[in-house]
Amino acid sequence: MSDSIRTFVAVKFPAPSALRPVLRSLAAMNWPVAAVSPDNLHVTLKFLGSTPIESRVAIQNQIAESVIGQPPFVLRVVGLGAFPRAERPSVLWAGLIDAEPLVSFAQQLEGALEPLGFARESRAFHPHLTLARVKGLPPRKFFELLHMYANTDFGTVEIPSVKFIRSDLERNGAHYSTLAECRLR
């Protein structure tokens, strides 16, 4: 039995109804497109990676302290894009507008978790919603979807909490379980 677990801090993201047809289309493509289940949509605020089990309570406490006085995040989901670029995608994402409070919170969280041994990210935090991972050349329908919804406004979502999540890598993808949830007020 390992004395560490794979973890991250995130906000779970309820799929706006206007985004659900995109998710269904992605899921129907199968390999090489691995669509994210609507139940697993999230924005990672801080990936912790291999986390000592004995650090769990200290991490939960730091997250709880960080959310004090933080109102719920209200984010608008607009457009689709791809990393590293649309011609050779490895990730299909939906953009987030009005995300400055989320960016500020992620920076605050970086500082709160650094004393626990989790180094600050070297890259700036750019919030996005991963919809699918691409393992090879996707079908033409993928590119049509990307183009068709490039500027679509999918609506606004309110995020009521921040979660500390365990990620177990399995044959058919990652399995997530919530270790702690801190409500925003």
Backbone hydrogen bonds, N-H to C=O, Kabsch-Sander energy under -0.5 kcal/mol:
donor,donor_aa,acceptor,acceptor_aa,energy
5,I,51,T,-2.7
7,T,5,I,-0.5
7,T,49,G,-2.1
8,F,165,I,-1.9
9,V,46,K,-3.0
10,A,163,K,-2.6
11,V,43,V,-1.9
12,K,10,A,-0.5
13,F,41,L,-2.7
18,A,154,F,-0.6
19,L,16,P,-1.6
20,R,16,P,-0.9
20,R,17,S,-0.6
22,V,19,L,-0.5
23,L,19,L,-1.9
24,R,20,R,-2.5
25,S,21,P,-2.3
26,L,22,V,-2.4
27,A,23,L,-2.4
28,A,24,R,-1.8
29,M,25,S,-0.6
29,M,26,L,-1.1
30,N,26,L,-0.5
30,N,27,A,-0.8
33,V,30,N,-2.7
34,A,32,P,-0.6
34,A,133,R,-3.4
35,A,33,V,-0.8
36,V,131,L,-3.2
40,N,37,S,-2.0
41,L,38,P,-0.8
43,V,11,V,-2.3
44,T,42,H,-0.5
45,L,9,V,-2.8
46,K,9,V,-1.9
48,L,7,T,-1.5
48,L,46,K,-0.6
49,G,7,T,-2.0
51,T,5,I,-3.9
53,I,3,D,-2.3
55,S,52,P,-2.1
56,R,53,I,-1.6
59,I,55,S,-2.5
60,Q,56,R,-2.6
61,N,57,V,-2.5
62,Q,58,A,-2.1
63,I,59,I,-2.5
64,A,60,Q,-2.6
65,E,61,N,-2.4
66,S,62,Q,-2.0
67,V,63,I,-1.6
68,I,64,A,-0.5
68,I,65,E,-0.8
70,Q,67,V,-2.6
73,F,159,I,-1.6
75,L,73,F,-0.5
75,L,157,V,-2.8
76,R,97,I,-1.9
77,V,155,G,-3.0
78,V,76,R,-0.6
78,V,95,G,-1.9
79,G,152,T,-3.4
81,G,93,W,-2.4
83,F,91,V,-2.2
85,R,88,R,-0.5
88,R,85,R,-0.8
90,S,83,F,-3.7
91,V,83,F,-1.9
92,L,132,A,-2.6
93,W,81,G,-2.7
94,A,129,L,-2.3
95,G,78,V,-0.7
95,G,79,G,-1.8
96,L,127,P,-0.6
97,I,76,R,-3.2
103,V,99,A,-2.3
104,S,100,E,-2.7
105,F,101,P,-2.2
106,A,102,L,-2.4
107,Q,103,V,-2.0
108,Q,104,S,-2.2
109,L,105,F,-2.6
110,E,106,A,-2.0
111,G,107,Q,-1.7
112,A,108,Q,-2.0
113,L,109,L,-2.1
114,E,110,E,-1.4
116,L,113,L,-1.1
117,G,114,E,-2.2
118,F,113,L,-1.5
119,A,117,G,-0.8
126,H,124,A,-0.5
129,L,94,A,-2.3
130,T,42,H,-0.6
130,T,128,H,-0.7
131,L,92,L,-3.1
132,A,92,L,-1.6
133,R,34,A,-2.3
134,V,90,S,-2.7
135,K,32,P,-3.0
135,K,133,R,-0.5
142,F,139,P,-1.3
143,F,139,P,-1.0
144,E,140,R,-2.1
145,L,141,K,-2.3
146,L,142,F,-2.4
147,H,143,F,-2.4
148,M,144,E,-2.9
149,Y,145,L,-2.1
150,A,147,H,-1.1
152,T,149,Y,-1.0
154,F,77,V,-2.8
154,F,152,T,-0.8
155,G,77,V,-0.7
157,V,75,L,-3.1
159,I,73,F,-3.6
162,V,182,C,-2.5
163,K,10,A,-3.4
164,F,180,A,-2.8
165,I,8,F,-3.1
165,I,163,K,-0.6
166,R,177,S,-3.2
167,S,6,R,-3.1
168,D,166,R,-0.5
168,D,175,H,-2.8
169,L,167,S,-0.6
170,E,173,G,-1.9
173,G,170,E,-2.0
175,H,168,D,-2.6
177,S,166,R,-2.2
179,L,164,F,-3.1
180,A,164,F,-1.5
182,C,162,V,-3.1
183,R,181,E,-0.6
184,L,160,P,-3.3
185,R,70,Q,-1.5
